Amino acid sequence: MVFATALLLTSCNKTILKLSIPQAFKDEATAVHVNGSRTRLMSFANYSTTKIKRGAHVKYPGWGRGFFLENIVLNHFGIGKEEHVEKEKDRFRYTISNGKNAMQVFGKEQKITRSIEYKLLNGKGPFSSFDQLQQYSYIFSVLFTTDTSNRAAAWELVMTNMYDRKSDVSNGPFAIIRPDESGIATNGKDSLFIKPVSVKEAERADGRPGKLLFKVLAGYEICTPDGVVAIIDLVNKDIWFYNELDETDRLTIAAISTALFARRVSNVQW
């Protein structure tokens, strides 16, 4: 069950995205604001991170097919076809502490995009070519280790977002990557499920409903099999913790949340 929803509020020339937290969850949870999101240090409530050490954030081309035989035919009609492959990756590590216990965080992101460009050989201007997405792969993996004697086993988080045109039943010429990165964190005994909260419904300045052209990712729910235990608000940089969580669970959720805020390859930028 999806708890949180989001609204796109437009005021004058300013657009504001707001994550709506259900009142029933608000009554049983406490929100904290994350300072320093996407920077070198983060802190909130009694939690703080060490300096986030990063590897090289690199973006580079991969090997694409040239379609030599197809282009022999297409070139007679003034059309060219070419495949483009782009790869991007990043790493980071830091320690998060609540003053009593600490957890080490080691994160890795990787994204691969494969597309085909069709272009008019003698054409000029913005409509002389277009790219058709073929494949998209995003993988975010994080290892969390702790010296705490209670529940000392390491946690591992894996989140993915995949697209393959061959499996796309819409059959449209264009594709938009849906903001639905989801995943699971587990220590081999307990598991937490990370579910995206996206929105396509909009509300205009005059209160009338509207729709966005595509879904917008506004946050994540962290769930156990029994229900939602935390909500991460990517827009306002807030974390909502369920009040009944013990100290060990709070540290784990705090580490997962900061790892999500620390990403640079992910397209989620607020």
Beta strands, then each sheet from edge to edge (+ up, - down):
strand 1: 5-11
strand 2: 14-20
strand 3: 29-33
strand 4: 43-44
strand 5: 47-49
strand 6: 53-54
strand 7: 58-61
strand 8: 79-97
strand 9: 102-120
strand 10: 129-146
strand 11: 155-164
strand 12: 182-186
strand 13: 191-203
strand 14: 209-224
strand 15: 227-233
strand 16: 238-242
sheet 1: 1+ 2-
sheet 2: 3+ 16- 15+ 14- 13+ 12- 11+ 10- 9+ 8- 5+ 4-
sheet 3: 3+ 16- 15+ 14- 13+ 12- 11+ 10- 9+ 8- 6+
sheet 4: 3+ 16- 15+ 14- 13+ 12- 11+ 10- 9+ 8- 7+
end
